[in-house]
Amino acid sequence: MWKRGLNWAAVTLVAVFGLLWLGVVVFAATSTSGWLRIVQAVFSVSLVGWAIRKSTLLIRATT
């Protein structure tokens, strides 16, 4: 029971961090070079993708 709750908390934390990181890269980091912004955007999208994949695995494990 605790492990499942901690897994959901970790997945939520990673997803929120990925979305916040993407927001910072898109809206606030305007002085950085274009290729660095692209790399950081890919990193944040991969974090969100990992969180989506992990959440689907957690949903499948409970059913």
Secondary structure, 3 states (H helix, E strand, C coil): CHHHHHHHHHHHHHHHHHHHHHHHHHHHCCCCCHHHHHHHHHHHHHHHHHHHHHHHHHHHHHC
